[in-house]
Amino acid sequence: MQNQKRSYRYTMLPLVIVVSASIILAKEIFAEDEQRSSALESSKQINDYLFEDDETNSLNVSLSDCSVSDATCVNTSFDDLSIEESSSVFDESCSFAQLCKLIGPIVQEDEEETRSTSTIDNKTLPSNLEFSKTIELPVGYLRLRKAFLSSKSQFWTDSILKNALGYEEVKCTEWEHHHNELIGRLDLPSNISHEDLIGATRETSYLMPAGRLVPANMAYESCTLKEYNDNFFTLCMSTRTPDVPFGKRFIAETKIIVVRTGKNSCRMICSVEAEFPNGPPLGMKGQIKRGMRRGTMDTFEKIGNHIKKCASSRGYWC
C-alpha cells in the first residue's frame, strides 16, 4: 500500500509541475499583456494631451505627396456649405454680419474674365509642405488679397482669428516693411513693383482655447510674405506653442498660397509640416506630426468655411 501511494505521488508530481509551469507562464503572459495595454493607454493619453482635436470627427486627410496646382490631397468645393450656417463663435460686441463685411466689397477687376491665369502651373507656384489641403473659394482674388494682407483690414485678426477660430488676446503687428501701406492695395505707384513688397514680415500672438485635456495656451507666429503678384501670393508662417507638452522642441511651419482662378473665384492651398530644430523628443515624432496634421487641417477647414460664408452672404456683394 505504501509503495502504491509513493508510486501515485511520483506519478502526480510531473502533472503538478506542468500545471504550475502553465500557471506561471499564463501569469507572465497576462503581465506582458497588461504592460502592453498600459503602455498603449499611456501613449494614447499623451497623444490626446498633446494634440486634442476639439471636433468629434477628425478630417480624413491623405498623407500621400501631392502637387500644389492639381490639388490631389484634399479638396473642398464652395458648393459644400450652406449660407445659413452660423458662425461657431460670436463676439458679443460685434455681429457676424459686421464681421463678414470686413472682407470688403467686390473688386471690379475680379469680375473680369479676360485676365489669363494659364501661366500658373506647378513650376510657377511654390511647392507645398508635407500635409496639404486645397479649398476652392467663391471670392475674387484681389478682394481676398486685400482682406488678408492690408494693414488697414481687420478681416484676418477679428473675423478669422477671433471669430472663426475662437482665439483670444489676439495681437498682430503691422508689416515690417518700408512700403507697409502698399501691401494689399489694388494699384501700386509707378516706381514700385510687386517684387518690392516681397519679404515683408509681421508677428502675431494669440491664446488658443482649451480642449478636454489641453489647457488654453499661447501661440506665437512669425509670418513672411514670400510671393506677391496679381496671380497669387504666398504666406509662410512659423508658429511656436511653448506651453504645450514638448512645445519647445518643435515648430509648426505653415504655408498658405492663394491663387487667382477666374471671375470672383480663387483657390487657397494650405500646407503644414513639423520642424524639430534640435531633434524630435524620443519616441514622440510620429505623434507630434499626426497631432499637428489633425489640428491644422481642421483650422484650414474653418478658415475656408468662414471665408465662404462671408463672401456668399446676401448683402455683401456690393
C-alpha positions as CSV (number, residue, x, y, z in Angstrom):
1,M,0.0,0.0,0.0
2,Q,2.8,2.4,0.9
3,N,4.5,1.6,-2.4
4,Q,1.3,2.3,-4.3
5,K,0.9,5.7,-2.5
6,R,4.5,6.5,-3.3
7,S,4.1,5.5,-6.9
8,Y,0.9,7.6,-7.1
9,R,2.7,10.6,-5.6
10,Y,5.5,10.3,-8.0
11,T,3.1,9.9,-10.9
12,M,1.3,13.1,-10.0
13,L,4.5,15.0,-9.5
14,P,5.1,15.7,-13.2
15,L,1.4,16.8,-13.6
16,V,1.8,19.2,-10.7
17,I,5.0,20.6,-12.2
18,V,3.3,21.0,-15.6
19,V,0.2,22.7,-14.1
20,S,2.4,25.0,-12.0
21,A,4.5,25.9,-15.0
22,S,1.4,26.6,-17.0
23,I,0.1,28.9,-14.3
24,I,3.4,30.8,-14.1
25,L,3.6,31.1,-17.9
26,A,0.0,32.4,-18.0
27,K,0.7,34.9,-15.3
28,E,3.7,36.1,-17.3
29,I,1.7,36.4,-20.5
30,F,-1.1,38.3,-18.7
31,A,1.5,40.6,-17.1
32,E,3.0,41.3,-20.5
33,D,-0.4,42.0,-21.9
34,E,-1.2,44.3,-19.0
35,Q,2.1,46.1,-19.5
36,R,1.5,46.4,-23.3
37,S,-2.1,47.7,-22.7
38,S,-0.8,50.1,-20.1
39,A,1.9,51.4,-22.5
40,L,-0.7,51.8,-25.3
41,E,-3.1,53.6,-23.0
42,S,-0.3,55.9,-21.8
43,S,0.7,56.6,-25.4
44,K,-2.9,57.4,-26.2
45,Q,-3.2,59.7,-23.3
46,I,0.0,61.5,-24.2
47,N,-1.2,61.9,-27.8
48,D,-4.6,63.1,-26.6
49,Y,-3.0,65.5,-24.2
50,L,-0.5,66.8,-26.8
51,F,-2.9,67.4,-29.6
52,E,-6.5,67.0,-28.8
53,D,-8.9,67.6,-31.7
54,D,-11.9,69.5,-30.4
55,E,-14.1,68.1,-33.2
56,T,-15.6,64.7,-32.6
57,N,-14.9,63.6,-36.2
58,S,-11.4,64.4,-37.3
59,L,-10.7,65.1,-41.0
60,N,-9.8,62.2,-43.2
61,V,-6.6,63.6,-44.8
62,S,-4.5,61.8,-47.3
63,L,-0.8,61.7,-46.4
64,S,0.4,61.0,-49.9
65,D,2.6,63.5,-51.7
66,C,0.7,65.9,-54.0
67,S,1.5,68.8,-56.1
68,V,0.1,72.3,-55.3
69,S,-1.6,73.0,-58.5
70,D,-3.5,69.8,-59.2
71,A,-4.7,69.6,-55.5
72,T,-4.7,65.9,-55.1
73,C,-4.6,65.8,-51.3
74,V,-7.8,67.3,-50.0
75,N,-10.3,69.3,-52.0
76,T,-13.2,71.3,-50.7
77,S,-15.7,73.0,-53.0
78,F,-17.7,76.1,-52.1
79,D,-20.8,74.2,-53.0
80,D,-20.4,72.1,-49.8
81,L,-21.5,74.9,-47.5
82,S,-24.9,76.4,-46.8
83,I,-25.1,80.2,-46.4
84,E,-27.5,79.8,-43.5
85,E,-24.8,78.0,-41.3
86,S,-24.0,80.1,-38.3
87,S,-20.5,81.0,-37.0
88,S,-19.0,78.8,-34.4
89,V,-18.0,81.7,-32.2
90,F,-19.7,85.1,-31.8
91,D,-18.2,88.3,-30.3
92,E,-20.9,89.8,-28.1
93,S,-19.9,93.3,-29.2
94,C,-19.9,92.6,-32.9
95,S,-22.4,90.7,-35.0
96,F,-21.5,88.1,-37.5
97,A,-22.8,90.3,-40.3
98,Q,-20.4,93.1,-39.3
99,L,-17.5,90.6,-39.2
100,C,-18.4,89.4,-42.7
101,K,-18.3,93.0,-44.0
102,L,-14.6,93.1,-43.0
103,I,-13.9,91.0,-46.2
104,G,-14.6,94.2,-48.1
105,P,-16.7,94.9,-51.2
106,I,-16.4,93.2,-54.6
107,V,-13.5,94.4,-56.7
108,Q,-14.4,95.3,-60.3
109,E,-11.2,93.7,-61.6
110,D,-12.2,90.4,-60.1
111,E,-15.2,90.3,-62.3
112,E,-13.2,90.4,-65.5
113,E,-12.8,87.1,-67.2
114,T,-10.3,88.3,-69.7
115,R,-7.3,88.1,-67.3
116,S,-5.4,85.0,-68.1
117,T,-4.2,82.6,-65.4
118,S,-3.0,79.9,-67.8
119,T,0.6,80.7,-66.9
120,I,0.1,79.5,-63.3
121,D,1.3,75.9,-63.1
122,N,3.5,73.6,-60.9
123,K,6.6,75.4,-62.0
124,T,5.3,78.8,-61.1
125,L,3.7,78.0,-57.7
126,P,5.8,77.2,-54.6
127,S,5.9,73.6,-53.5
128,N,3.6,72.6,-50.7
129,L,4.7,71.2,-47.3
130,E,4.2,67.7,-46.0
131,F,0.4,67.7,-45.4
132,S,-1.8,69.9,-47.6
133,K,-5.4,70.9,-48.2
134,T,-6.9,72.7,-51.2
135,I,-10.0,74.8,-50.9
136,E,-11.9,76.5,-53.7
137,L,-13.4,79.9,-52.7
138,P,-16.2,81.9,-54.2
139,V,-14.4,85.2,-53.7
140,G,-12.3,87.3,-56.0
141,Y,-8.5,87.1,-55.7
142,L,-7.9,90.8,-55.3
143,R,-10.7,91.2,-52.8
144,L,-9.3,88.4,-50.6
145,R,-5.7,89.6,-51.0
146,K,-6.6,93.0,-49.6
147,A,-8.6,91.4,-46.8
148,F,-5.8,89.1,-45.8
149,L,-2.8,91.4,-46.2
150,S,-3.8,95.1,-45.9
151,S,-2.7,96.6,-42.5
152,K,-5.9,98.6,-42.6
153,S,-8.0,95.4,-42.8
154,Q,-9.2,93.7,-39.6
155,F,-10.6,90.6,-41.5
156,W,-7.7,88.3,-40.6
157,T,-7.5,89.3,-36.9
158,D,-11.1,89.9,-36.0
159,S,-13.1,87.8,-38.5
160,I,-10.8,84.8,-38.9
161,L,-8.7,84.5,-35.7
162,K,-11.1,85.8,-33.1
163,N,-14.5,84.7,-34.6
164,A,-13.9,81.7,-36.9
165,L,-11.1,80.1,-34.7
166,G,-12.2,81.4,-31.3
167,Y,-8.7,82.8,-30.4
168,E,-8.4,85.4,-27.7
169,E,-5.8,88.0,-26.7
170,V,-5.0,88.4,-30.4
171,K,-2.2,90.8,-31.2
172,C,-0.8,91.5,-34.7
173,T,1.9,93.9,-35.7
174,E,1.9,95.8,-39.0
175,W,4.1,94.5,-41.8
176,E,7.7,95.3,-41.1
177,H,8.5,96.9,-44.5
178,H,9.3,100.4,-45.7
179,H,6.3,100.0,-48.1
180,N,4.0,98.6,-45.5
181,E,1.0,100.7,-46.5
182,L,1.1,99.4,-50.1
183,I,0.7,95.7,-49.3
184,G,-2.8,94.5,-50.3
185,R,-3.6,97.7,-52.4
186,L,-5.2,97.2,-55.8
187,D,-2.7,99.5,-57.5
188,L,0.9,100.5,-56.9
189,P,2.8,103.7,-57.7
190,S,4.7,103.5,-61.0
191,N,8.0,103.3,-59.2
192,I,7.0,100.3,-57.0
193,S,6.7,96.7,-58.3
194,H,5.1,93.7,-56.6
195,E,8.6,92.2,-56.1
196,D,9.5,95.2,-53.9
197,L,6.9,94.1,-51.3
198,I,8.2,90.5,-51.0
199,G,10.0,89.7,-47.8
200,A,7.7,91.8,-45.5
201,T,7.2,90.2,-42.1
202,R,4.7,90.5,-39.2
203,E,4.3,89.0,-35.8
204,T,1.0,87.6,-34.3
205,S,0.3,86.1,-30.9
206,Y,-3.0,84.6,-29.6
207,L,-4.5,82.5,-26.9
208,M,-5.8,79.2,-28.2
209,P,-8.9,77.8,-26.5
210,A,-8.7,74.9,-24.0
211,G,-9.9,71.5,-25.0
212,R,-10.9,68.5,-23.0
213,L,-7.4,67.7,-21.9
214,V,-5.2,70.6,-23.2
215,P,-5.4,73.9,-21.3
216,A,-5.6,77.2,-23.1
217,N,-2.2,78.1,-24.4
218,M,-0.4,80.9,-26.2
219,A,0.8,80.7,-29.8
220,Y,3.5,82.9,-31.3
221,E,3.5,83.2,-35.1
222,S,6.0,84.8,-37.4
223,C,4.7,85.4,-41.0
224,T,6.7,86.3,-44.1
225,L,5.2,87.4,-47.5
226,K,7.2,85.1,-49.8
227,E,5.4,85.7,-53.1
228,Y,3.2,88.6,-54.2
229,N,1.7,89.4,-57.6
230,D,-1.6,89.7,-59.4
231,N,-2.0,86.0,-59.9
232,F,-1.0,84.5,-56.5
233,F,0.5,85.3,-53.1
234,T,2.2,83.1,-50.6
235,L,2.4,83.4,-46.8
236,C,4.9,81.3,-44.8
237,M,4.3,81.1,-41.1
238,S,6.4,79.7,-38.2
239,T,4.3,79.1,-35.1
240,R,5.6,78.2,-31.6
241,T,3.4,76.9,-28.8
242,P,5.9,76.6,-25.9
243,D,3.3,75.9,-23.2
244,V,2.1,72.5,-24.6
245,P,4.0,69.3,-23.8
246,F,7.2,69.2,-25.8
247,G,6.2,72.6,-27.3
248,K,9.7,73.9,-27.0
249,R,11.0,71.1,-29.2
250,F,9.0,71.7,-32.4
251,I,7.8,74.4,-34.7
252,A,4.8,74.3,-37.0
253,E,5.7,75.5,-40.4
254,T,2.6,76.6,-42.4
255,K,2.2,77.8,-45.9
256,I,-0.9,79.5,-47.4
257,I,-1.0,80.1,-51.2
258,V,-3.9,82.0,-52.7
259,V,-4.3,81.6,-56.4
260,R,-6.4,83.6,-58.9
261,T,-8.7,81.1,-60.8
262,G,-11.3,83.3,-62.6
263,K,-14.2,85.6,-62.1
264,N,-14.8,86.1,-58.4
265,S,-13.1,82.9,-57.5
266,C,-9.7,81.8,-56.2
267,R,-8.0,78.8,-54.7
268,M,-6.5,78.6,-51.3
269,I,-3.8,75.9,-50.8
270,C,-2.7,75.3,-47.2
271,S,0.0,73.0,-46.0
272,V,1.9,72.3,-42.9
273,E,4.9,70.3,-41.5
274,A,6.6,69.9,-38.2
275,E,10.2,71.1,-37.7
276,F,12.4,69.9,-34.9
277,P,15.3,72.3,-34.6
278,N,17.1,70.2,-32.0
279,G,15.7,66.9,-33.0
280,P,12.4,65.3,-32.0
281,P,11.6,64.1,-28.5
282,L,12.4,60.4,-28.1
283,G,9.6,58.3,-29.5
284,M,7.2,61.3,-30.0
285,K,7.9,62.4,-33.5
286,G,5.1,60.5,-35.1
287,Q,2.5,61.5,-32.5
288,I,3.5,65.2,-32.8
289,K,3.3,65.1,-36.6
290,R,-0.1,63.3,-36.6
291,G,-1.5,65.7,-34.0
292,M,-0.2,68.7,-35.9
293,R,-1.8,67.4,-39.1
294,R,-5.2,66.9,-37.5
295,G,-5.2,70.3,-35.7
296,T,-4.0,72.4,-38.7
297,M,-6.2,70.7,-41.3
298,D,-9.2,71.4,-39.0
299,T,-8.0,75.0,-38.8
300,F,-7.7,75.3,-42.5
301,E,-11.2,74.0,-42.9
302,K,-12.6,76.5,-40.5
303,I,-10.9,79.4,-42.3
304,G,-12.1,78.2,-45.7
305,N,-15.7,77.8,-44.4
306,H,-15.7,81.2,-42.8
307,I,-14.5,82.9,-46.0
308,K,-17.2,81.1,-48.0
309,K,-19.9,82.3,-45.6
310,C,-18.6,85.9,-45.6
311,A,-18.3,86.0,-49.4
312,S,-21.6,84.3,-50.1
313,S,-23.8,86.0,-47.5
314,R,-26.5,88.2,-49.0
315,G,-25.9,91.9,-48.8
316,Y,-22.1,91.7,-49.0
317,W,-21.7,91.7,-52.8
318,C,-21.6,95.5,-53.2
